Every structure is written in C-alpha cells, then in structure tokens.
C-alpha cells in the first residue's frame, strides 16, 4: 500500500534535527554559540524533532484505531503490526549492542549499569534514576519506551471512542502533563530530573490523537480545505522556527512547562495541512532526500549513536581525533546500514504484517489516507 510521501518528508526533517544535534551541535557548542545564539538554540533543540515524531505517531496510529472501530480483528492486527515494526531492530540493539556493553564493560555500577539490563527488555528503562544517560548505546531508547506504553493502552481507549471522548481524554492528558512538568520545575525534584516519564511526554502523542479525531468532523475538513490554509501553513512554520529559537530555560516555569505542547499543536497544524492536501507544502516535503530519510528514520534514530561511536573508534586506529570527520563517517555508515535494513528487514516485515493481518476494509477517505500513513516510529519508531 502506498505511503504518504509528504509525511515521510516531515519525518525526514525530524530525524535530521536529532542527528545533527547528536553528531555536530553537542560537539561544537561554544563555536555555534559564538556564531549565533539564535541559530544555536534552533540547532540544539533536538527535543522538537522528537516532539514532531510523537505528534505524527499519535495522528497516524490514533487515526487508524479510530477509523477501524468496527473491525473484529483491530486489536490483534494492531499489536502484531506494531511488534513487526518495532521489535526486530529494537531487540537486536538490546541484545547485540547494549547487552554486549553490559557484559564487557568494567565501569562502576553508577555509570553504565545504572539501569538494569532487563529493564530494556520490557521497556521500563525510564523508571530508573539516571536511566539511559549512563550508556550511549541506549540513550535514544527512552522514546521507544514511551511509545510502547502508548501502544499498549491506545487500542482499549480509542477503539469505539467517539470524538467527544477522545477530545476529553487528550485534553486531560495535556493538562496533567503540563501540571506534572510545572511541579517539577518549581520543586526542582531530583527524582523527576532523573526520569523521562510517560506522563511528561504522552501529552505530545495525545495532541496527534486529538488531531486524528477532530478531522473526522466535516466542518474541520472544510476549514483546512480553504485556499487561505496555504498561508496558515507558512505562518505555522514561521511560528515553529520562532519557538525553536527561544531557549525554554529562559521562560517562566508555566510557559516552560507548556512549551512542548505549544510546539506540538504547531506541528499538528502542519500535519493536518499535509493530510488534507496542502499542495506547496506537500511538494516541498516530497523531495526525494527528505522522503527517503523519513522511510529510514527508525533505523537512523535507533542506531545513529552506535554508528558514531564506532566511527570514532575507527578514527582512533589512525590516530585521528577530528570530531567533524568522525561525524561525517558516522552519517555515511548510518545511511548505508539504514538502506540495507529497510530493504532486507523493515519493508518485508511491514508488507507481511499488513497482508497477513489486515484491518476491516473501510470505504471512507479518511481511513484510506491514515492507513496509507504507515508510521515507522510508528514511529521513527521515531
């Protein structure tokens, strides 16, 4: 089944922001800050890349569940498809990469082994203080743990839920998350500092689910179909860049707590514009480079830090410590491996799971549009 190319392009932008932050921005922080503080804030805000992934995931996965309410195989098909999409690459990382580090390192227990290895097996690594921070290879898995929790509860909440119920649940989660973060900021709780909690991030996914629900309304669809929505997309993109240029640390606690949700709603505006056929924006995001990165983004997200570490080890054999060259080599290795992973593992599994475990066929346009929007994160799954 055909994918939505502009949505892949949107994922491509998200994964570029994450990779550039990890490969270059973190290593050239002083130079970038001297060059332009505003540019540094935009380049270093990799969190908005993760937020964008979450919004897209909530929008697409939420839409699929909402529109397959009457399917007798919806729950079974949903879980098998998510397992086929996420588990193979994730558990290879857990066993072959993270497991190897745990077995071979002599680092103190407070460093690499701050998080028990078994927690990665059941996606509970976020519930241990200092979590993934101690081990580079597992650093990005926090977002996978958030998404897995969402996938576990989503079918039982969204299947059969009407627009009113979905809206109420989404707004409640958003309010709860903002309250949670605000309490964290004003109390400077060490425990909350050490955990990337489900509550602190699920509201971003809920924003995407909210978008999937409200576009079922003909009034909303007609609103986004007006010609002036082309200009709305421009304004939204400008607002996203403006938000990214502002360091959230400089904002008052309440605005800082709401910062992820503000950017999340802006990303939702762009996503809905694409889903409803925004022509110029769709063309921009359909550039082959962006759409290809969007297809590969799950592998890239999950393994780019592993590739970077091995690139520096390779340079070490040649007595070279140039971090820029290491970053370039790391990107090349990552893209080559991501291409092979997509062709040999990911795409065949996606195709198999969709053919073997289909949802009940629906004739409405919305279902077709969202079903086509296969999410690798869904995710990239990120």
C-alpha positions in Angstrom: 0.0 0.0 0.0 1.3 3.4 -1.0 2.8 5.7 1.7 2.1 9.4 2.1 5.4 10.9 0.8 5.0 14.4 2.4 4.6 12.7 5.9 7.8 10.8 5.2 9.4 14.2 4.4 8.2 15.6 7.7 9.8 12.6 9.5 12.9 13.3 7.4 13.2 16.8 8.9 12.6 15.4 12.4 15.4 12.9 12.1 17.8 15.4 10.6 17.3 17.6 13.7 18.1 14.7 16.0 21.1 13.5 14.1 22.7 17.0 13.7 22.3 17.7 17.4 24.0 14.5 18.4 26.7 14.4 15.7 27.7 18.1 15.5 25.9 20.6 17.7 26.8 18.9 21.0 30.5 18.8 19.9 30.7 22.4 18.6 28.6 24.1 21.3 31.0 27.0 22.1 31.7 27.8 18.4 28.0 27.7 17.5 27.0 29.9 20.5 29.6 32.5 19.4 28.5 32.3 15.8 24.8 32.9 16.5 22.9 32.2 19.8 19.6 32.1 17.9 21.0 29.6 15.4 22.4 27.6 18.2 19.0 27.4 20.0 17.3 26.2 16.8 20.0 23.6 16.0 20.3 22.4 19.6 16.5 22.0 20.1 16.5 18.3 19.1 13.6 17.9 21.5 11.3 19.4 18.9 12.4 16.7 16.5 11.2 14.1 19.0 8.0 16.1 19.6 7.3 16.0 15.8 7.8 12.2 15.8 5.3 11.9 18.7 2.7 14.1 17.0 2.9 12.2 13.7 2.8 8.9 15.6 -0.3 9.9 17.6 -2.0 11.3 14.5 -1.5 8.3 12.3 -1.9 5.5 14.9 -4.8 7.3 16.5 -6.4 7.7 13.2 -6.0 4.1 12.2 -7.6 2.9 15.5 -10.4 5.5 15.4 -11.3 4.5 11.9 -11.2 0.8 12.4 -13.6 0.7 15.4 -15.9 -1.9 13.8 -13.1 -4.2 12.7 -13.3 -7.5 14.6 -9.5 -8.0 14.2 -8.5 -4.5 15.1 -6.7 -5.2 18.4 -4.9 -8.3 17.1 -3.9 -6.6 13.8 -2.7 -3.5 15.6 -0.4 -5.3 18.1 1.1 -7.7 15.5 1.8 -4.8 13.2 3.5 -2.8 15.9 5.5 -5.8 17.0 6.6 -6.5 13.4 7.6 -2.8 13.0 9.4 -2.1 16.3 10.7 -5.2 18.0 13.2 -6.7 15.4 15.5 -3.6 15.3 14.9 -2.7 18.9 15.7 -6.1 20.4 18.8 -6.5 18.2 20.0 -3.3 19.8 19.1 -4.5 23.3 20.8 -8.0 22.9 23.7 -7.4 20.4 24.7 -3.9 21.3 23.5 -2.8 24.8 23.9 -6.4 26.1 27.4 -6.6 24.8 28.3 -3.4 26.6 26.9 -4.7 29.9 28.8 -7.9 29.6 32.2 -6.4 28.7 32.4 -3.1 30.5 34.2 -2.7 33.8 32.7 0.6 34.5 31.3 1.3 38.0 27.7 0.3 38.8 26.8 4.0 39.0 27.7 4.6 35.3 27.0 2.1 32.6 25.0 -0.2 34.8 22.9 2.4 36.5 19.9 0.9 34.7 19.4 -2.9 34.9 19.7 -4.5 31.5 16.4 -6.4 32.0 14.5 -3.1 32.0 15.4 -2.6 28.3 13.7 -5.9 27.6 10.3 -4.7 29.0 10.6 -1.0 28.1 11.0 0.1 31.7 14.3 1.8 31.4 12.7 5.2 32.0 11.7 4.3 35.6 15.2 4.1 36.9 17.0 7.1 38.1 19.6 8.4 35.7 18.1 5.9 33.2 19.7 5.7 29.8 22.1 8.6 30.5 24.9 6.3 31.6 25.1 4.3 28.3 25.4 5.9 25.0 24.1 2.9 23.0 20.8 3.0 24.9 20.4 6.8 25.1 17.6 7.1 22.5 15.5 4.2 23.7 13.6 6.3 26.2 11.2 7.4 23.4 10.6 3.8 22.3 9.6 3.1 25.9 7.1 6.0 25.8 5.6 4.8 22.6 5.3 1.2 23.7 3.3 2.3 26.7 1.1 4.3 24.3 0.6 1.3 22.0 -0.4 -0.9 24.9 -3.2 1.3 26.1 -4.3 3.0 22.9 -6.5 0.3 21.3 -8.5 -0.1 24.5 -9.1 3.6 24.7 -9.6 4.6 21.1 -11.5 1.7 19.6 -15.1 2.6 19.8 -14.4 6.1 21.2 -16.3 9.0 19.8 -14.9 12.4 19.0 -16.1 13.8 22.4 -14.5 11.1 24.4 -11.2 11.2 22.5 -11.1 15.0 22.9 -11.8 14.8 26.6 -9.1 12.2 27.2 -6.5 14.1 25.1 -7.1 17.4 26.8 -7.0 15.8 30.2 -3.6 14.2 29.4 -2.3 17.5 28.1 -3.4 19.3 31.3 -1.9 16.6 33.5 1.4 16.6 31.7 1.7 20.4 32.0 0.9 20.2 35.7 3.5 17.5 36.2 6.2 19.4 34.4 5.3 22.7 36.2 5.5 20.9 39.6 8.9 19.5 38.5 10.2 23.0 37.6 9.1 24.8 40.7 10.3 22.0 43.1 13.5 21.0 41.3 12.7 17.4 42.2 15.8 15.2 41.8 13.6 12.2 41.1 11.8 13.9 38.3 15.1 15.1 36.9 16.2 11.6 36.6 13.2 10.1 34.7 11.9 10.8 31.3 8.4 9.9 32.4 5.5 8.7 30.4 3.2 11.4 31.8 5.7 14.1 30.8 5.6 13.1 27.1 2.3 11.3 26.5 0.6 14.6 26.0 2.5 15.2 22.8 1.3 11.9 21.4 -2.2 12.9 22.7 -2.1 16.1 20.6 -1.6 13.9 17.5 -4.5 11.7 18.6 -6.7 14.8 19.1 -5.9 15.9 15.6 -6.8 12.5 14.2 -10.2 12.8 16.0 -11.1 16.3 15.1 -10.5 15.9 11.3 -13.4 13.4 11.3 -15.6 16.5 11.6 -16.7 17.7 8.1 -16.5 21.2 9.5 -12.8 20.9 10.3 -12.0 19.2 7.0 -13.7 22.0 5.1 -11.9 24.6 7.2 -8.5 23.1 6.2 -9.6 22.9 2.6 -9.9 26.6 2.1 -7.3 28.4 0.0 -6.2 30.6 2.9 -4.9 27.5 4.7 -1.9 27.7 2.3 -0.9 30.8 4.2 -1.7 29.2 7.5 1.0 26.6 6.8 3.5 29.4 6.2 2.6 31.1 9.4 2.8 27.9 11.4 6.2 27.0 10.0 7.4 30.5 10.9 6.0 30.1 14.4 7.8 26.8 14.8 11.1 28.4 13.9 10.4 31.2 16.3 9.6 28.8 19.1 12.8 26.8 18.4 14.9 29.9 18.5 13.8 30.6 22.1 15.5 28.7 24.9 12.8 27.2 27.1 15.2 27.6 30.1 14.7 31.4 29.8 10.9 31.2 30.1 8.8 31.4 33.3 8.0 27.9 34.8 4.4 27.7 33.5 5.4 28.7 29.9 8.3 26.3 30.1 6.0 23.5 31.2 3.7 24.3 28.3 6.4 24.7 25.7 6.3 21.1 24.3 2.5 21.4 23.9 2.7 24.7 22.1 5.2 23.3 19.6 3.1 20.1 19.5 0.0 22.0 18.4 2.1 23.8 15.7 3.3 20.5 14.4 -0.2 19.2 14.4 -1.3 22.1 12.2 1.4 21.2 9.6 0.5 17.5 9.8 -3.2 18.2 9.2 -2.4 20.6 6.4 -0.4 17.8 4.7 -3.1 15.2 5.4 -5.6 17.5 3.7 -3.5 18.0 0.6 -1.6 21.3 1.1 -0.1 21.5 -2.4 3.0 23.6 -2.0 4.0 22.2 1.4 3.4 18.7 0.1 5.7 19.3 -2.8 8.5 20.7 -0.6 8.3 17.7 1.7 8.1 15.3 -1.2 11.8 16.0 -2.1 13.4 12.5 -2.5 16.1 13.2 0.0 13.6 14.0 2.8 11.1 11.3 2.0 13.9 8.7 1.9 15.3 9.8 5.2 11.7 9.6 6.5 11.5 5.9 5.4 14.8 5.1 7.0 14.2 7.2 10.2 13.5 4.4 12.6 16.9 2.7 12.0 18.7 6.0 11.9 17.1 7.1 15.2 17.9 3.9 16.9 21.4 3.3 15.7 23.0 6.6 14.8 24.8 7.0 18.1 26.1 3.4 17.8 27.5 4.3 14.4 29.0 7.5 15.7 30.8 5.6 18.5 32.2 3.1 16.0 33.3 5.9 13.7 35.4 7.4 16.5 36.9 4.0 17.3 37.8 3.6 13.6 39.5 7.1 13.6 41.4 6.1 16.7 43.2 3.4 14.8 44.5 6.1 12.5 45.4 8.4 15.5 42.8 10.9 14.3 40.5 12.7 16.8 38.7 15.1 14.5 35.1 15.0 15.7 33.8 16.6 12.4 35.3 13.8 10.3 34.0 11.3 12.8 30.5 12.7 12.4 30.6 12.6 8.6 31.8 9.0 8.7 29.1 8.1 11.2 26.4 9.6 9.0 27.7 7.7 6.0 27.8 4.4 7.9 24.3 5.1 9.3 22.7 5.8 5.9 24.3 2.7 4.3 23.1 0.5 7.2 19.6 2.1 7.2 19.2 1.4 3.5 20.1 -2.2 3.9 17.8 -2.5 7.0 14.9 -1.0 5.1 15.2 -3.3 2.1 16.1 -6.5 3.9 14.2 -6.3 7.2 11.8 -3.5 7.7 9.9 -3.3 4.4 9.5 -7.1 4.1 8.1 -7.2 7.6 5.8 -4.3 7.1 4.5 -5.8 3.9 4.0 -9.2 5.5 2.2 -7.9 8.6 -0.2 -5.7 6.5 -1.1 -8.5 4.2 -1.4 -11.2 6.8 -3.2 -9.1 9.4 -5.4 -6.5 7.6 -7.9 -4.3 9.3 -11.5 -4.4 8.2 -11.8 -2.7 4.9 -13.4 0.7 5.1 -14.5 2.9 2.2 -14.2 6.3 3.8 -11.5 8.5 2.5 -10.1 9.4 6.0 -9.4 5.7 6.7 -7.6 5.3 3.4 -5.5 8.3 4.0 -4.4 7.4 7.5 -3.9 3.7 6.7 -1.5 4.8 4.0 0.4 6.8 6.5 2.5 4.0 7.9 4.5 5.3 10.8 7.9 3.9 11.2 8.1 5.3 14.5 5.0 4.1 14.1 7.1 5.9 14.8 10.7 6.6 13.8 9.6 4.2 15.9 11.0 7.6 16.0 
